[in-house]
Amino acid sequence: MSDSSVSPDPTTDPDYRDPELYRNEPVSFVRRGNRLQGRRAKAWERNADRYIIEPDRKRADTSVAEDQHLDLYSTFGRQAPLIVEIGTGLGECIANAAKEDPASNYLAVEVYRPGLAQLMLKVESFGLENVRAIQANAPEVLDVMLEEGSADEIWIFFSDPWHKTRHHKRRLIKAGFLDKVARALKPGGTLRLATDWSNYAEQMRELLESHESFENQYPGHLAGEESNLTRVRRGGLENHEKEPDFVDETGGWAPRFDRRILTSFEGKALKAGRLVFDLAYTRIA
Ligand SMILES: C[S@@+](CC[C@H](N)C(=O)[O-])C[C@H]1O[C@@H](n2cnc3c(N)ncnc32)[C@H](O)[C@@H]1O
């Protein structure tokens, strides 16, 4: 019997980590199938060797072993500004951005293999040379694989909202995660976020405003009557009671970033009457 067929015993194995936990925190995703079919399976076969970075794992198949540092120069075959998108979904945004901006390197971090296979289809149809992808848990990629100060920008668009209060602990954007983002970003680099969930947007803004490594690029912007937060609360747009007197005095929301194209995920949110919140922060020294 090979070692891999023996189930780890959490009570006796000192290296055991629950695959649903990273450093004793719950992960921000649910496990979904890795199975690929049809065009996606073929695109994966044709392109994975070249475009998918396959780190050694710990136990879980989305984990990253401690020594898996990524050499960006050999990975991309050149030195260029690095944009990292976390949670690329079907790869719509990153593929389009990479096409529009061939002078930069683009790294997709996503746990969902069919999404990365869909990105491979776009890589082929757009003829992209400047995209690579890792199927792994983003906090581990930031901690282990990326060198300190290596990213010019980090994008996280529509991070799973985990909207029930008892699930908030599973949200990706939290103080400890922002420490990892700050470490991976160059001083002067940009973190861009977007969400269609007002309560998560407020949480992101609060965490970033109180984090010593980040400075809002749009302080006070889109406040009061201009704020989507004001609109959501007054209109009761998220199945909460209407709050007719609510005013978001703080603002600080960014305008829509022009490379954040409309993805199918955002399209569904807009169709359901949801509003979107953008944030952009500079990593200060
Ligand atoms: C709601 S979708 C949004 C996808 C895409 N950004 C868009 O706008 O269409 C969130 C994505 O983040 C991925 N994700 C969640 N937690 C992650 C993590 N810890 N590491 C990598 N990807 C993650 C999910 O698999 C999912 O594809």
The ligand as an SDF file (V2000), in Angstrom:
LIG
                    3D

 27 29  0  0  0  0  0  0  0  0999 V2000
  -17.5200   35.1020   -6.9430 C   0  0  0  0  0  0  0  0  0  0  0  0
  -16.2300   34.4870   -7.9060 S   0  0  0  0  0  0  0  0  0  0  0  0
  -15.7120   35.9080   -8.8470 C   0  0  0  0  0  0  0  0  0  0  0  0
  -14.9000   35.5240  -10.0580 C   0  0  0  0  0  0  0  0  0  0  0  0
  -14.3370   36.7010  -10.8980 C   0  0  0  0  0  0  0  0  0  0  0  0
  -13.4340   37.5190  -10.1370 N   0  0  0  0  0  0  0  0  0  0  0  0
  -15.4280   37.5160  -11.5170 C   0  0  0  0  0  0  0  0  0  0  0  0
  -15.5460   38.7030  -11.1900 O   0  0  0  0  0  0  0  0  0  0  0  0
  -16.1710   36.9930  -12.3490 O   0  0  0  0  0  0  0  0  0  0  0  0
  -14.9300   34.2860   -6.6940 C   0  0  0  0  0  0  0  0  0  0  0  0
  -13.8210   33.3820   -7.1580 C   0  0  0  0  0  0  0  0  0  0  0  0
  -12.7860   33.3670   -6.1900 O   0  0  0  0  0  0  0  0  0  0  0  0
  -12.2620   32.0470   -6.0810 C   0  0  0  0  0  0  0  0  0  0  0  0
  -11.6380   31.9290   -4.7480 N   0  0  0  0  0  0  0  0  0  0  0  0
  -12.2590   32.0120   -3.5580 C   0  0  0  0  0  0  0  0  0  0  0  0
  -11.3810   31.8830   -2.5480 N   0  0  0  0  0  0  0  0  0  0  0  0
  -10.1530   31.7090   -3.1240 C   0  0  0  0  0  0  0  0  0  0  0  0
   -8.8510   31.4960   -2.5950 C   0  0  0  0  0  0  0  0  0  0  0  0
   -8.6310   31.4540   -1.2790 N   0  0  0  0  0  0  0  0  0  0  0  0
   -7.8210   31.3360   -3.4500 N   0  0  0  0  0  0  0  0  0  0  0  0
   -8.0420   31.3790   -4.7980 C   0  0  0  0  0  0  0  0  0  0  0  0
   -9.2580   31.5660   -5.3590 N   0  0  0  0  0  0  0  0  0  0  0  0
  -10.3070   31.7310   -4.5340 C   0  0  0  0  0  0  0  0  0  0  0  0
  -13.4840   31.1630   -6.2700 C   0  0  0  0  0  0  0  0  0  0  0  0
  -13.1270   29.8600   -6.6880 O   0  0  0  0  0  0  0  0  0  0  0  0
  -14.2620   31.9410   -7.3390 C   0  0  0  0  0  0  0  0  0  0  0  0
  -13.9200   31.5160   -8.6280 O   0  0  0  0  0  0  0  0  0  0  0  0
  1  2  1  0
  2  3  1  0
  2 10  1  0
  3  4  1  0
  4  5  1  0
  5  6  1  0
  5  7  1  0
  7  8  2  0
  7  9  1  0
 10 11  1  0
 11 12  1  0
 11 26  1  0
 12 13  1  0
 13 14  1  0
 13 24  1  0
 14 15  1  0
 14 23  1  0
 15 16  2  0
 16 17  1  0
 17 18  1  0
 17 23  2  0
 18 19  1  0
 18 20  2  0
 20 21  1  0
 21 22  2  0
 22 23  1  0
 24 25  1  0
 24 26  1  0
 26 27  1  0
M  CHG  2   2   1   9  -1
M  END
$$$$
